[in-house]
Amino acid sequence: MSMKHLFKLFLAVVGIAMLANSALAQTQKKTSSIKIEGNYLEYTTTNRVSIITGKPVMVKDIESGLQLNCEKLRVLWSTNNSGIDKAYAEGKVIITITDKDGLHTATAGHAEYDGKTDIITLTDNPVLEDSLGWLRGAEKVLYERAASKFSAVNGKIQMEVKIPTPDVKKPAAPGQEKK
């Protein structure tokens, strides 16, 4: 076999190996770690539903810095093993999100997570708080996880924002000037 043919064969083998490696990389899914704790767990295999209760139930999404605490959590798992289709949190729901801007806390009586849209909807007196202030009075608060964005919907929305004021030196009173 000539050197020219060997080189063409080598290129073909390398090309096939690169295509196979690319196809393998595309079939491997990125995984994230979710930790769920509670005092009682029930899982039904026929409808792929988990019910977790405890004081409190705690869910930590290690990747995003999100933590959920509640009294009861019901999770509907996808049928194709892609994760959560829907999740419902009830009773003293507290969601904390830690990101580059600090700690954000959302509280409500009920929260619903939609795995297809990656949106958490808080209802039953939702309140948002962080180092900049608070928001309350909305019927619903939506948290779009991919965009790290909160939206307040309907109701009589009230908000208080803490605005830092610069340190301004007051002029000294007459006769009080430094000497």
C-alpha positions as CSV (number, residue, x, y, z in Angstrom):
1,M,0.0,0.0,0.0
2,S,1.4,3.4,-1.0
3,M,2.0,6.2,1.5
4,K,-0.7,8.2,-0.2
5,H,-3.3,5.4,0.4
6,L,-2.1,5.0,4.0
7,F,-2.5,8.7,4.6
8,K,-6.1,8.7,3.2
9,L,-7.0,5.7,5.4
10,F,-5.5,7.4,8.4
11,L,-7.7,10.5,7.7
12,A,-10.8,8.4,7.3
13,V,-10.2,6.6,10.6
14,V,-9.5,9.9,12.4
15,G,-12.7,11.4,10.9
16,I,-14.8,8.4,12.0
17,A,-13.4,8.6,15.5
18,M,-14.1,12.3,15.7
19,L,-17.7,11.8,14.5
20,A,-18.2,9.0,17.0
21,N,-16.8,11.1,19.8
22,S,-19.1,14.0,18.8
23,A,-22.1,11.8,18.7
24,L,-21.3,10.3,22.2
25,A,-20.9,13.8,23.6
26,Q,-24.3,14.9,22.3
27,T,-26.0,11.8,23.8
28,Q,-24.5,12.4,27.2
29,K,-26.8,14.7,29.2
30,K,-25.7,17.3,31.7
31,T,-26.7,16.3,35.1
32,S,-27.3,18.4,38.2
33,S,-27.6,17.3,41.8
34,I,-30.8,17.8,43.8
35,K,-30.8,16.8,47.5
36,I,-34.2,16.1,49.1
37,E,-34.7,15.5,52.9
38,G,-37.8,14.8,54.9
39,N,-39.2,12.6,57.6
40,Y,-41.3,10.5,55.3
41,L,-41.1,9.6,51.6
42,E,-43.7,7.7,49.6
43,Y,-43.0,6.9,45.9
44,T,-45.6,5.3,43.6
45,T,-44.0,3.6,40.6
46,T,-47.1,3.4,38.5
47,N,-47.6,7.1,38.2
48,R,-44.1,8.2,39.2
49,V,-45.1,10.4,42.1
50,S,-43.2,11.2,45.2
51,I,-44.7,12.6,48.3
52,I,-42.3,13.9,50.9
53,T,-43.3,15.3,54.3
54,G,-41.4,16.5,57.3
55,K,-40.7,19.4,59.6
56,P,-39.4,20.8,57.3
57,V,-39.0,19.1,53.9
58,M,-35.8,20.5,52.4
59,V,-34.7,20.5,48.8
60,K,-31.3,21.8,47.7
61,D,-30.3,22.4,44.1
62,I,-26.6,22.3,44.4
63,E,-25.9,23.8,41.0
64,S,-28.1,26.9,41.3
65,G,-27.9,27.7,45.0
66,L,-31.6,27.4,45.4
67,Q,-33.1,25.9,48.6
68,L,-36.8,25.1,49.3
69,N,-38.3,24.4,52.7
70,C,-41.9,23.4,53.1
71,E,-44.2,21.0,55.1
72,K,-45.2,18.8,52.2
73,L,-43.8,18.3,48.7
74,R,-45.4,16.3,45.9
75,V,-43.2,15.6,42.8
76,L,-44.4,14.3,39.5
77,W,-41.4,12.8,37.8
78,S,-41.1,12.7,34.0
79,T,-41.8,9.4,32.2
80,N,-38.7,9.8,30.1
81,N,-36.3,10.2,33.0
82,S,-35.6,13.8,32.1
83,G,-36.3,15.1,35.6
84,I,-39.3,16.8,37.2
85,D,-42.5,17.5,35.3
86,K,-44.2,19.3,38.1
87,A,-43.7,19.8,41.8
88,Y,-46.0,21.3,44.4
89,A,-44.8,22.6,47.8
90,E,-47.3,23.4,50.6
91,G,-47.3,24.9,54.0
92,K,-44.8,27.6,55.1
93,V,-42.9,27.6,51.8
94,I,-39.6,29.3,52.0
95,I,-37.3,29.5,48.9
96,T,-33.8,31.0,49.3
97,I,-31.6,31.7,46.4
98,T,-28.0,32.6,46.8
99,D,-26.3,34.3,43.9
100,K,-23.7,36.9,43.2
101,D,-26.0,39.6,44.5
102,G,-26.5,37.9,47.9
103,L,-29.4,36.1,49.5
104,H,-33.0,36.4,48.1
105,T,-35.9,34.9,50.1
106,A,-39.4,34.2,48.8
107,T,-42.1,33.0,51.2
108,A,-45.7,31.8,50.5
109,G,-48.3,29.3,51.4
110,H,-48.0,27.4,48.1
111,A,-45.4,27.0,45.3
112,E,-45.6,25.2,42.0
113,Y,-42.6,24.2,39.8
114,D,-43.1,23.6,36.1
115,G,-40.2,21.5,34.8
116,K,-40.9,22.3,31.1
117,T,-40.7,26.1,31.6
118,D,-38.3,26.0,34.6
119,I,-40.6,28.5,36.4
120,I,-41.6,28.5,40.1
121,T,-45.0,30.1,40.8
122,L,-45.6,31.3,44.4
123,T,-49.2,31.9,45.6
124,D,-51.1,32.3,49.0
125,N,-49.5,35.6,50.2
126,P,-46.2,35.5,48.4
127,V,-43.5,37.9,49.8
128,L,-40.0,38.6,48.4
129,E,-37.1,39.9,50.6
130,D,-33.5,40.6,50.0
131,S,-30.9,43.1,51.2
132,L,-32.4,45.8,49.0
133,G,-35.9,45.6,50.4
134,W,-39.2,43.7,50.1
135,L,-42.2,43.1,47.9
136,R,-45.7,41.9,48.9
137,G,-49.4,42.2,48.0
138,A,-49.1,40.2,44.7
139,E,-51.5,37.4,44.0
140,K,-48.6,35.5,42.3
141,V,-44.9,35.8,42.2
142,L,-43.1,34.0,39.3
143,Y,-39.4,33.1,39.4
144,E,-37.9,32.3,36.0
145,R,-34.8,30.3,37.0
146,A,-33.0,30.5,33.7
147,A,-33.2,34.3,33.7
148,S,-32.9,34.7,37.5
149,K,-35.9,36.9,37.2
150,F,-38.8,37.5,39.6
151,S,-42.2,38.9,38.4
152,A,-45.1,40.0,40.7
153,V,-48.6,39.6,39.1
154,N,-52.0,41.1,40.1
155,G,-53.1,42.3,43.5
156,K,-52.1,45.5,45.3
157,I,-48.4,45.2,45.0
158,Q,-46.3,47.1,47.6
159,M,-42.6,47.4,47.5
160,E,-40.0,49.0,49.7
161,V,-36.5,49.6,48.4
162,K,-33.5,50.5,50.6
163,I,-31.5,53.1,48.7
164,P,-28.0,53.7,50.2
165,T,-27.3,57.3,50.9
166,P,-23.9,58.7,50.5
167,D,-22.1,59.9,53.6
168,V,-22.2,63.7,53.4
169,K,-20.3,65.7,55.9
170,K,-22.4,68.4,57.5
171,P,-20.7,71.7,57.6
172,A,-19.5,72.6,61.1
173,A,-21.5,75.1,63.0
174,P,-20.0,78.6,63.2
175,G,-17.3,78.6,65.8
176,Q,-17.0,74.8,65.6
177,E,-14.5,74.7,62.7
178,K,-11.3,72.8,63.2
179,K,-8.3,74.9,64.0
